[in-house]
Structures are given as C-alpha cells and as structure tokens.
Amino acid sequence: MTSQPPPDGGTSDGDGLPERWEEILRAVFGDDAEAALRELSERGMDPHAMAAAAGLPDDPQVLRQILDQVKRLLDTPSDEPVNWEIAHDVARQAAVAEGDPSIGDHAKRQVAEAFSVAELWLDAATDLPPAGGPVHAWSRSEWVESTLPTWRSLADPVATSVADGLAGVLARTEPEGLAMPGLISAPMLRQLGGSLFGMQVGHAAGELSREVFGATDIGLPLLREPAIVLLPTNVEAFAEGLEIPTDEVRLFLALREAAHARLFTHVAWLRGHLLGAVEAYARGIEIDPEAIESAVRDLDPSNPDELGRALSQGVFVPRTTEGQRATLERLETSLALVEGWVDEVTATAAAPHLPNIAPLREMLRRRRAAGGPAEHTFATLVGLELRPRRSRDAAALWAQIARADGIEAREAVWAHPDLLPTAEDLDDPGGYAARRSATAAEHAEVDRALAEILGESDAGGPAADAGQPEPDQPDEPKAHGA
C-alpha cells in the first residue's frame, strides 16, 4: 500500500515505523489484509496517521519496541480483555524513561527510620494499630511489578464491559451502517481492544510510578497484603526546590502512607467496598451505537488529530447511565472520606513534631487540585473526575467528629459501610451530628416497636398461645392412632 507522507514532513521508511505498523495491521486483518489496507488507503488513512491517533509515543526507539510487542502478541491471539504482557512491558518502559536508579542501603535505612517514627506519632492520633507487614523502599520498576495485579482487578471489568458492549453494537449494526464495511469483526475488535487497553493501562501505571510516593497515593490499596512503602527517588524529587528539609518531607509522606495502611488493614471491608464500586460501574457500561456510527461516518481519516479525538472521545466512549452516576458518586464520596481521614490523622500526628506541617499539607492538597496521580488514574479508568473540595470537606468532618465525641467515636464510624457519612454530610459537615442523631432516634423508635411486639408475644399474646388449649377448656381429643 502506498502511504502518504507523515505530517511532520519525514519519510515513512526512515526508521521503518509506519511499515512496522502496517505489518501489525496485516496481522490483525489476516486473509482480508490486502482488501482492508486498500480500502484504508483509498480513504486516505495511512499507517503514520494511525500510529499518531493511537497516542503512541514519538520516540522512535520506544515506538519500535511497542509495535514489535504488539505484532508479536497479535500473532498469538488472546481472549483477555486487557493484554497484560503489553501492559507490563509498556509500564516498565515508562517507569525507567526518566531514569530509575536502584535503591541503596542508605536510602532503605532512611525509609525504615521514617516509618518507625511515623508509627509512634500515629499511635497518639488514632486508635487503629499499625498495619504490620514489611517496610519497603522501592524503585519505580519495583512499584510497577508489585502493583500490576491490582491494576488487573481494576481494569479487567471495565475493559470486558467495553469490549462486550462494542461487540453487541457490531452484532446489531447493519454492515452498510458503518463507514468501513467488512473490516471489523468482534474477535478482531477484542484482540485489538485488548492490545490498546494494555497500552493504556501500562502507560498509566508507568507514569504513576514516577509520581507516587508509596502504594496508597490514588486512595485505593494497590497491595493485597499489609505493607508500607516509600519510593525514595520520587520523595527526593518532590523535596527538591522546597524550602523544607528532605527529612521532614520524608517523615510527612511516611505518616500519610502508614495512616493509609492502618485504615486499609484494619477496616476489613474497605478494600472490597472500593474495588466493588469500580466493578459495579463496569457492569453498567453501555455503548452508544449512534455515537459510534456518527463518529465513524463523519471522520476525516487523513487528519491524525481528528482521528485521535474520535478514538478517545467518540468511538469507544461508553454512555454513562443514571445507575453509573450514582455508583461514581458513592465511589467519589468513599475516596474523599479515606483521603480526608488520612489528611486529618496525619496533621494531628505531625502537629507537635513537624514545624512545616501546614505548608506540606496544603502542598499535597494543591497537588491534587492540579490533577495528581489519583485524579489522572480515575479519569482514565472510569471517567471519574475527583473533586479536591470533597477531601477538604471530609477532613473537616472527621475533625469535627473527633472534637465532639473523641478519637474512638471517629474510628467507630468505620465499623460498617452503612455508618459512613454521605455526600450530603460532606456538603454540610456542620449538620452531620444532627442528622446522625435523627437517624439514631428513628432506629431506636423502630427497635422499641419491635420490642413491644415481641414483648406481647412473650407475655402470652395470640402468637404465644397458638396451638395451646384454652385454660378453661378440656383438652382436644387426640387424633386417631396417636
């Protein structure tokens, strides 16, 4: 097939990248490759434009490695919703893109000492005991390797629902309704979609490995077993340029990580509650067939930017339902409550010891407001736009509960998911106590009513007397054969 010149004026064969991309397309289309590529060419769609639209990196060496991996994996079809071999390789490449030095013994000792001090300070700020488990000082690559299993549990349900939805649309859509008839099949879509999801998740995990400080920055427990983690390279990069000693920054971040770990370890239902919300969202994913048809029909395939926007905003974007919006609101509220609790407990624990706790606390808040790791992750994965104000309101609510009723009462709220504050409570923290008292009064009234009913039964009411002879009446004759 004859390719158009790349938009930047380069040639398509200088480094072999478009040809490599064309090889991948041939692997995808199989026996129909020649006809498919000819139709793509007639529509002005060239390999370079498709590579650009897929959001692949500009670095020729990195791009060549990724395309080689995609081709190799397409040669071995997989039914997985996310191609995790691609995800792993892309994540590792992204993690080391800006350097990833191994962690030396000195840095490991600094991390261990920071966590030892942090745990002592937290003992005075919360009734939840230490998480236990090992202390880790990880490189970015080690973070990727250790957290990918949880990324799998997060991404697979979403990818499966999107793939099923798209396959259903294809099954219901007449071939002439699409702009490229005969070029897309459900198995092909699943295979290509798994590769694209793998690239997306791998890229997200790799980018996060250069931003996070531990294993809990996104508000979800990324480790399945109790442990506390810091990434010294990222901690030192964050501390650079601050007029705050690095040791103080390290202690502050260790406090946050250890507080997260205590919460996720000792509130047994919390991990499943958060991950279950993502799965509930995924189960409700619906694909809009009209949006797909419209996006494909109106597409100018010779424009890489337009193609990229269609792929990311039109063709594969699921339709948000009312049920999903409710699920996302519950997830956002839960994440805000976790972040707010950690923020408040960390500030309380650090206040007597760290002179710069106020600017450090505000710096983390602004980092989230500007779009930190958590915001980027959830926006990419489930379309959830976290609002930093929610976390501030949650921190204020937890502080209010502790002031009014003490630390023990604050931690008791985590005893069951039904006890958690609601979005209304975050909107109006000052009214939380009154609403909680009203709810308790309603429950007490129901309990009294039930007690009265049960009391009448125990005192000899109709339920208690059922089947018994009346006191003044002779016994009923016994049944024959008794």
C-alpha positions as CSV (number, residue, x, y, z in Angstrom):
1,M,0.0,0.0,0.0
2,T,1.2,3.5,-0.8
3,S,1.4,5.6,2.3
4,Q,1.0,9.4,2.4
5,P,4.0,11.4,3.8
6,P,4.0,11.9,7.5
7,P,2.5,15.2,8.7
8,D,5.9,16.4,10.0
9,G,7.5,16.1,6.6
10,G,9.5,13.0,7.4
11,T,9.6,9.8,5.3
12,S,7.7,6.7,6.1
13,D,10.7,4.5,5.8
14,G,13.4,6.4,7.5
15,D,13.2,4.3,10.7
16,G,10.7,1.7,9.5
17,L,8.0,2.6,11.9
18,P,5.0,3.0,9.6
19,E,6.0,-0.2,7.8
20,R,6.1,-1.9,11.2
21,W,2.6,-0.5,11.9
22,E,1.4,-1.8,8.6
23,E,2.7,-5.3,9.5
24,I,0.6,-5.1,12.6
25,L,-2.5,-4.2,10.6
26,R,-1.8,-7.1,8.3
27,A,-1.7,-9.4,11.3
28,V,-5.0,-8.0,12.5
29,F,-6.8,-8.3,9.2
30,G,-5.5,-11.8,8.3
31,D,-6.6,-13.2,5.0
32,D,-8.5,-9.9,4.2
33,A,-5.4,-7.8,4.7
34,E,-4.9,-6.7,1.1
35,A,-8.6,-5.6,0.6
36,A,-8.7,-3.9,4.0
37,L,-5.5,-2.0,3.5
38,R,-6.5,-1.0,0.0
39,E,-9.8,0.4,1.4
40,L,-7.9,2.3,4.1
41,S,-5.6,3.7,1.6
42,E,-8.4,4.8,-0.7
43,R,-9.9,6.6,2.3
44,G,-6.6,8.4,2.9
45,M,-5.8,6.6,6.1
46,D,-2.0,5.8,6.4
47,P,0.0,3.9,9.0
48,H,1.7,7.0,10.3
49,A,-1.7,8.7,11.0
50,M,-3.0,5.6,12.7
51,A,0.1,5.4,14.9
52,A,-0.4,9.1,15.8
53,A,-4.1,8.5,16.5
54,A,-3.4,5.6,18.8
55,G,-1.5,8.1,21.1
56,L,1.8,6.1,20.7
57,P,5.0,7.9,21.9
58,D,7.0,10.0,19.5
59,D,10.4,8.4,20.5
60,P,11.3,6.1,17.5
61,Q,13.1,3.6,19.7
62,V,10.3,3.3,22.3
63,L,7.7,3.2,19.5
64,R,9.6,0.5,17.7
65,Q,9.7,-1.6,20.9
66,I,6.0,-1.2,21.5
67,L,5.0,-2.0,17.9
68,D,7.2,-5.1,17.9
69,Q,5.5,-6.3,21.1
70,V,2.0,-5.6,19.6
71,K,2.9,-7.6,16.5
72,R,4.3,-10.5,18.5
73,L,1.3,-10.6,20.7
74,L,-1.2,-10.3,17.8
75,D,0.5,-13.3,16.2
76,T,-0.7,-15.2,19.3
77,P,-4.4,-14.3,19.7
78,S,-5.6,-13.8,23.3
79,D,-9.1,-13.6,24.6
80,E,-8.1,-11.5,27.6
81,P,-9.9,-8.1,27.9
82,V,-6.5,-6.4,28.6
83,N,-3.3,-7.7,27.1
84,W,-1.2,-7.8,30.2
85,E,2.0,-8.7,28.5
86,I,1.8,-5.4,26.6
87,A,0.7,-3.6,29.8
88,H,3.7,-4.9,31.7
89,D,6.2,-4.0,29.1
90,V,4.8,-0.5,28.4
91,A,4.7,0.2,32.2
92,R,8.3,-0.9,32.7
93,Q,9.4,1.2,29.8
94,A,7.5,4.3,31.1
95,A,8.9,3.7,34.6
96,V,12.5,3.9,33.5
97,A,12.0,6.6,30.9
98,E,13.5,9.3,33.2
99,G,15.9,7.0,35.0
100,D,15.2,4.5,37.7
101,P,18.2,4.0,40.0
102,S,18.3,1.1,42.3
103,I,17.7,1.9,46.0
104,G,20.8,1.7,48.1
105,D,21.2,0.6,51.7
106,H,21.4,4.2,53.0
107,A,18.1,5.1,51.4
108,K,16.5,1.9,52.7
109,R,17.6,2.8,56.3
110,Q,16.2,6.3,55.9
111,V,12.8,4.9,54.9
112,A,12.8,2.4,57.7
113,E,13.7,5.1,60.3
114,A,11.0,7.4,58.9
115,F,8.3,4.7,59.2
116,S,9.4,3.8,62.7
117,V,9.0,7.4,63.9
118,A,5.7,7.8,61.9
119,E,4.1,4.8,63.6
120,L,5.0,6.2,67.1
121,W,3.4,9.6,66.2
122,L,0.3,7.9,64.7
123,D,-0.3,5.9,67.9
124,A,-1.2,9.2,69.6
125,A,-3.6,10.3,66.8
126,T,-5.6,7.2,66.0
127,D,-6.9,4.1,67.8
128,L,-6.2,2.0,64.7
129,P,-3.0,-0.1,65.3
130,P,-0.1,-0.3,62.9
131,A,-0.7,-2.3,59.7
132,G,2.1,-4.7,60.3
133,G,3.9,-6.3,57.4
134,P,7.2,-5.4,55.8
135,V,8.7,-1.9,55.2
136,H,9.7,-1.3,51.5
137,A,11.9,1.2,49.8
138,W,11.1,0.6,46.1
139,S,12.4,1.8,42.8
140,R,9.8,2.7,40.2
141,S,10.2,-0.6,38.4
142,E,9.6,-2.5,41.7
143,W,6.4,-0.4,42.3
144,V,5.1,-1.4,38.8
145,E,5.8,-5.1,39.4
146,S,4.1,-5.1,42.8
147,T,1.0,-3.1,41.9
148,L,0.1,-4.6,38.5
149,P,-2.0,-7.4,40.0
150,T,-4.4,-4.8,41.5
151,W,-4.4,-2.8,38.2
152,R,-5.6,-6.0,36.7
153,S,-8.5,-6.3,39.0
154,L,-9.4,-2.6,38.3
155,A,-9.0,-2.6,34.5
156,D,-10.3,-6.1,33.5
157,P,-14.0,-5.4,34.4
158,V,-14.0,-2.1,32.6
159,A,-12.3,-3.5,29.5
160,T,-14.6,-6.5,29.4
161,S,-17.7,-4.4,29.6
162,V,-16.5,-2.1,26.9
163,A,-15.5,-5.0,24.6
164,D,-18.8,-6.8,25.2
165,G,-20.7,-3.5,24.5
166,L,-18.8,-2.9,21.3
167,A,-19.3,-6.5,20.1
168,G,-23.0,-6.1,20.8
169,V,-23.2,-3.0,18.8
170,L,-21.4,-4.6,15.9
171,A,-23.8,-7.6,16.0
172,R,-26.8,-5.3,15.9
173,T,-25.5,-2.9,13.3
174,E,-26.0,-3.5,9.6
175,P,-22.7,-3.5,7.7
176,E,-23.7,-0.6,5.5
177,G,-24.3,1.4,8.6
178,L,-20.6,1.7,9.2
179,A,-18.1,3.7,7.2
180,M,-15.8,0.7,6.6
181,P,-17.9,-2.3,5.9
182,G,-16.5,-5.7,6.5
183,L,-13.3,-4.5,8.1
184,I,-14.2,-5.0,11.7
185,S,-15.3,-8.3,13.4
186,A,-16.0,-9.0,17.1
187,P,-12.9,-11.2,17.6
188,M,-10.7,-8.7,15.8
189,L,-12.1,-5.9,17.9
190,R,-11.5,-7.8,21.1
191,Q,-7.9,-8.6,20.1
192,L,-7.1,-5.1,19.1
193,G,-9.0,-3.7,22.0
194,G,-7.1,-5.8,24.4
195,S,-3.8,-4.5,23.0
196,L,-5.0,-0.9,23.2
197,F,-6.2,-1.3,26.7
198,G,-2.9,-2.9,27.6
199,M,-1.0,0.1,26.2
200,Q,-3.4,2.5,28.1
201,V,-3.2,0.7,31.5
202,G,0.6,0.1,31.1
203,H,1.2,3.7,30.2
204,A,-0.9,4.9,33.2
205,A,0.9,2.6,35.6
206,G,4.3,3.6,34.3
207,E,3.5,7.3,34.5
208,L,2.2,6.9,38.0
209,S,5.4,5.1,39.1
210,R,7.2,8.4,38.5
211,E,4.7,10.5,40.6
212,V,3.6,8.4,43.6
213,F,5.3,8.3,46.9
214,G,4.0,5.0,48.2
215,A,1.4,2.3,47.5
216,T,-1.7,4.3,48.5
217,D,-1.5,7.7,46.7
218,I,-4.5,7.0,44.5
219,G,-6.7,6.3,47.5
220,L,-7.0,2.5,46.7
221,P,-5.0,-0.2,48.3
222,L,-2.7,-1.3,45.5
223,L,-1.1,-4.1,47.6
224,R,-3.0,-7.2,48.6
225,E,-1.0,-7.9,51.7
226,P,-0.3,-5.4,54.5
227,A,2.9,-3.4,53.9
228,I,4.2,0.2,53.9
229,V,6.1,1.6,51.0
230,L,8.1,4.7,50.0
231,L,9.8,5.5,46.7
232,P,13.0,7.4,47.7
233,T,13.6,8.7,44.2
234,N,10.2,10.3,44.0
235,V,10.3,11.6,47.6
236,E,13.7,13.3,46.9
237,A,12.4,14.7,43.6
238,F,9.4,16.2,45.4
239,A,11.5,17.7,48.1
240,E,13.8,19.4,45.6
241,G,13.2,23.1,45.4
242,L,11.2,23.2,48.6
243,E,12.5,25.3,51.5
244,I,11.8,22.3,53.8
245,P,14.4,19.8,54.9
246,T,14.1,16.5,53.0
247,D,14.0,14.5,56.3
248,E,10.8,16.4,57.2
249,V,9.2,15.8,53.8
250,R,10.1,12.1,54.1
251,L,8.5,11.9,57.6
252,F,5.3,13.6,56.4
253,L,4.9,11.3,53.4
254,A,5.7,8.3,55.7
255,L,2.9,9.4,58.0
256,R,0.4,9.5,55.2
257,E,1.4,6.1,53.8
258,A,1.3,4.5,57.3
259,A,-2.0,6.1,58.1
260,H,-3.5,4.7,54.8
261,A,-2.1,1.3,55.6
262,R,-3.7,1.2,59.0
263,L,-7.0,2.1,57.6
264,F,-7.0,-0.4,54.8
265,T,-5.6,-3.2,57.0
266,H,-8.0,-2.8,60.0
267,V,-11.2,-1.7,58.2
268,A,-11.6,-5.2,56.7
269,W,-14.5,-4.3,54.3
270,L,-13.0,-1.2,52.9
271,R,-10.8,-2.7,50.1
272,G,-13.6,-4.8,48.7
273,H,-16.0,-1.8,49.0
274,L,-13.8,0.5,46.9
275,L,-12.9,-2.1,44.3
276,G,-16.5,-3.3,44.2
277,A,-17.6,0.2,43.3
278,V,-15.3,0.1,40.2
279,E,-16.7,-3.3,39.3
280,A,-20.3,-2.1,39.7
281,Y,-19.5,0.8,37.4
282,A,-18.1,-1.6,34.8
283,R,-21.1,-3.8,34.9
284,G,-23.3,-0.9,33.9
285,I,-21.2,0.2,30.9
286,E,-23.3,0.7,27.8
287,I,-22.0,1.6,24.4
288,D,-23.9,4.1,22.3
289,P,-24.3,2.7,18.7
290,E,-25.4,6.0,17.3
291,A,-22.3,7.7,18.7
292,I,-20.1,5.0,17.0
293,E,-21.8,5.3,13.7
294,S,-21.8,9.1,13.7
295,A,-18.1,9.2,14.7
296,V,-17.0,6.8,12.0
297,R,-19.3,8.3,9.3
298,D,-18.1,11.9,9.9
299,L,-14.4,11.0,10.3
300,D,-11.7,12.6,8.2
301,P,-9.2,9.7,8.3
302,S,-6.4,11.9,6.7
303,N,-6.4,14.1,9.8
304,P,-4.5,12.3,12.7
305,D,-5.7,14.8,15.3
306,E,-9.3,14.3,14.3
307,L,-8.8,10.5,14.3
308,G,-7.2,10.6,17.7
309,R,-10.1,12.6,19.2
310,A,-12.6,10.2,17.7
311,L,-10.9,7.2,19.2
312,S,-10.6,8.7,22.6
313,Q,-13.9,10.7,22.8
314,G,-16.4,9.4,20.3
315,V,-16.0,5.8,19.1
316,F,-15.1,3.9,22.3
317,V,-16.5,6.2,25.0
318,P,-19.3,4.4,27.0
319,R,-22.6,6.0,27.8
320,T,-23.0,7.0,31.4
321,T,-26.2,5.8,32.9
322,E,-28.1,7.1,35.9
323,G,-27.0,4.0,37.8
324,Q,-23.4,4.6,37.0
325,R,-23.6,8.2,38.0
326,A,-24.9,7.1,41.4
327,T,-22.1,4.5,41.6
328,L,-19.4,7.1,40.8
329,E,-20.8,9.4,43.4
330,R,-20.6,6.7,46.0
331,L,-17.1,5.9,44.9
332,E,-16.1,9.6,45.0
333,T,-17.6,10.0,48.5
334,S,-15.8,6.9,49.8
335,L,-12.4,8.1,48.3
336,A,-12.9,11.5,49.8
337,L,-13.6,10.0,53.2
338,V,-10.4,7.9,53.0
339,E,-8.3,10.9,51.9
340,G,-10.0,13.2,54.4
341,W,-9.4,10.8,57.3
342,V,-5.7,10.3,56.3
343,D,-5.3,14.1,56.0
344,E,-6.7,14.8,59.4
345,V,-5.0,12.0,61.2
346,T,-1.6,12.9,59.6
347,A,-2.0,16.5,60.5
348,T,-2.9,15.7,64.1
349,A,0.1,13.3,64.4
350,A,2.6,15.6,62.9
351,A,1.5,18.9,64.5
352,P,3.7,18.6,67.7
353,H,6.7,17.5,65.7
354,L,6.9,18.9,62.2
355,P,7.2,22.7,62.0
356,N,6.2,22.8,58.3
357,I,3.1,20.5,58.6
358,A,0.7,23.3,57.4
359,P,2.6,24.1,54.1
360,L,3.2,20.4,53.5
361,R,-0.5,19.6,54.0
362,E,-1.5,22.5,51.7
363,M,1.0,21.4,49.1
364,L,-0.5,17.9,48.9
365,R,-4.0,19.4,48.6
366,R,-2.9,21.7,45.8
367,R,-1.2,18.9,44.0
368,R,-4.5,17.0,43.9
369,A,-6.4,20.1,42.8
370,A,-3.9,20.5,39.9
371,G,-4.5,16.9,38.9
372,G,-2.4,14.4,40.8
373,P,-2.0,10.7,40.3
374,A,-5.4,9.8,41.7
375,E,-7.2,12.2,39.5
376,H,-5.5,11.1,36.3
377,T,-6.0,7.4,37.1
378,F,-9.7,7.6,37.8
379,A,-10.4,10.0,34.9
380,T,-8.7,7.5,32.6
381,L,-10.0,4.3,34.0
382,V,-13.7,5.0,34.9
383,G,-14.3,8.6,33.8
384,L,-14.5,9.8,37.4
385,E,-13.5,13.4,37.9
386,L,-12.5,13.6,41.6
387,R,-13.2,17.0,43.2
388,P,-10.5,18.0,45.7
389,R,-13.1,20.0,47.7
390,R,-14.6,16.7,48.7
391,S,-11.4,15.7,50.5
392,R,-11.2,19.0,52.4
393,D,-14.9,18.7,53.5
394,A,-14.2,15.1,54.6
395,A,-11.2,16.2,56.7
396,A,-13.3,18.9,58.3
397,L,-16.0,16.3,59.1
398,W,-13.6,13.9,60.7
399,A,-12.0,16.7,62.7
400,Q,-15.5,17.7,63.9
401,I,-16.4,14.2,65.0
402,A,-13.1,13.8,66.9
403,R,-13.7,17.2,68.7
404,A,-17.2,16.4,69.6
405,D,-17.0,12.7,70.6
406,G,-13.3,11.8,70.6
407,I,-11.0,9.7,68.5
408,E,-12.7,6.4,69.5
409,A,-16.0,7.7,68.1
410,R,-14.4,8.8,64.9
411,E,-12.8,5.4,64.3
412,A,-16.1,3.7,65.2
413,V,-17.6,5.2,62.0
414,W,-15.5,2.8,60.0
415,A,-17.1,-0.2,61.7
416,H,-19.6,-0.8,58.8
417,P,-20.1,0.8,55.4
418,D,-23.7,1.7,56.4
419,L,-22.2,4.1,59.1
420,L,-20.2,6.1,56.6
421,P,-21.1,9.8,56.1
422,T,-22.9,10.5,52.9
423,A,-22.3,13.1,50.1
424,E,-24.9,15.3,52.0
425,D,-22.7,15.1,55.1
426,L,-19.7,16.3,53.0
427,D,-21.8,19.2,51.6
428,D,-22.8,20.2,55.2
429,P,-20.3,18.8,57.8
430,G,-21.9,21.1,60.4
431,G,-25.2,19.3,60.2
432,Y,-23.8,15.8,60.4
433,A,-24.3,15.4,64.1
434,A,-27.9,16.4,64.0
435,R,-28.7,14.1,61.0
436,R,-26.9,11.3,62.8
437,S,-28.9,11.9,66.0
438,A,-32.2,11.9,64.0
439,T,-31.3,8.7,62.3
440,A,-30.4,7.1,65.6
441,A,-33.7,8.2,67.0
442,E,-35.6,6.7,64.1
443,H,-33.8,3.4,64.6
444,A,-34.5,3.5,68.3
445,E,-38.2,4.0,67.6
446,V,-38.3,1.0,65.3
447,D,-36.4,-1.1,67.9
448,R,-39.0,-0.1,70.6
449,A,-41.8,-1.0,68.3
450,L,-40.3,-4.4,67.6
451,A,-39.6,-4.9,71.3
452,E,-43.3,-4.2,72.1
453,I,-44.4,-6.7,69.5
454,L,-42.0,-9.3,70.8
455,G,-43.0,-8.5,74.4
456,E,-46.7,-9.1,73.7
457,S,-45.8,-12.5,72.2
458,D,-43.7,-13.4,75.2
459,A,-46.4,-12.3,77.6
460,G,-49.0,-14.7,76.3
461,G,-50.4,-13.0,73.2
462,P,-52.0,-14.8,70.3
463,A,-48.7,-15.8,68.8
464,A,-47.5,-17.3,72.1
465,D,-50.8,-19.2,72.6
466,A,-51.1,-20.6,69.1
467,G,-51.6,-24.3,69.3
468,Q,-52.2,-24.3,73.1
469,P,-55.6,-25.3,74.6
470,E,-57.6,-22.6,76.3
471,P,-57.1,-22.7,80.1
472,D,-60.7,-23.4,81.0
473,Q,-61.4,-25.8,78.1
474,P,-60.9,-29.6,78.2
475,D,-58.1,-31.0,76.0
476,E,-59.0,-31.6,72.4
477,P,-59.5,-35.3,71.5
478,K,-56.3,-36.9,70.2
479,A,-56.0,-37.8,66.6
480,H,-56.7,-41.4,65.6
481,G,-53.6,-43.6,66.1
482,A,-52.0,-41.1,68.5
